[in-house]
Amino acid sequence: MLVLTRRSGESVMIGDDVVITVLEARGDVVRLGIEAPRDVQVHREEVYRELQEANRAAASPPEDAVHALTRMLEKPDPDE
């Protein structure tokens, strides 16, 4: 992990397109401004983790749907 010290108004560059600027620091709270291209998603960590979990849940079919599909595939064809 890279650890930097920045004062209010100072920035950090990530690659060529992302700029993070310290807007304000009060005690243990820091306000950051982030400039990034529209195709770069920027989320707070807790929001990012919730999105990842929601995506995983949406990609996994419910157990009863899996069992129903398995039963359908196991039925013999009446024309055989």
C-alpha positions in Angstrom: 0.0 0.0 0.0 1.3 3.4 -0.9 0.9 5.9 1.9 0.9 9.6 1.1 0.5 12.8 3.1 -1.6 15.5 1.3 -2.9 18.8 2.6 -6.2 20.4 1.7 -6.1 21.4 -2.0 -3.4 18.9 -2.9 -4.0 16.0 -5.3 -2.9 12.5 -6.2 -2.9 11.3 -9.8 -3.9 7.7 -10.6 -2.8 6.9 -14.1 -3.4 9.6 -16.6 -7.1 10.2 -16.1 -8.0 10.0 -12.3 -7.3 12.9 -10.0 -8.1 12.7 -6.3 -8.0 16.0 -4.4 -8.2 16.6 -0.7 -11.0 19.1 -0.3 -11.0 19.3 3.5 -9.6 17.5 6.5 -11.2 17.9 10.0 -10.1 15.6 12.8 -10.5 12.1 11.5 -12.8 13.0 8.6 -11.4 13.8 5.1 -13.4 15.1 2.2 -12.1 14.0 -1.2 -12.9 15.1 -4.7 -12.5 12.6 -7.4 -12.2 13.4 -11.1 -12.4 10.3 -13.4 -13.7 9.5 -16.9 -17.3 8.4 -17.0 -16.3 4.8 -17.9 -14.4 4.5 -14.6 -16.7 3.5 -11.7 -16.1 5.2 -8.4 -17.8 3.9 -5.3 -17.3 4.0 -1.5 -15.9 0.6 -0.5 -19.0 -0.5 1.4 -21.2 0.4 -1.6 -18.8 -1.5 -3.9 -19.0 -4.6 -1.7 -22.8 -4.5 -1.7 -22.9 -4.2 -5.5 -20.6 -7.2 -5.8 -22.7 -9.3 -3.5 -25.9 -8.3 -5.3 -24.3 -9.3 -8.6 -23.2 -12.6 -7.2 -26.7 -13.3 -5.9 -28.3 -12.3 -9.2 -26.0 -14.6 -11.1 -26.8 -17.6 -8.9 -30.2 -19.2 -9.6 -32.3 -20.1 -6.6 -31.9 -23.7 -5.4 -35.5 -24.6 -6.2 -35.1 -23.4 -9.8 -32.0 -25.6 -10.2 -33.9 -28.6 -8.9 -36.9 -28.0 -11.1 -34.7 -27.7 -14.2 -32.8 -30.8 -13.3 -36.1 -32.7 -12.9 -37.3 -31.4 -16.3 -34.1 -32.6 -18.0 -34.3 -36.0 -16.4 -37.9 -36.7 -17.6 -37.9 -39.3 -20.3 -39.1 -38.2 -23.7 -42.6 -39.8 -24.3 -41.9 -40.2 -28.1 -39.0 -42.6 -27.4 
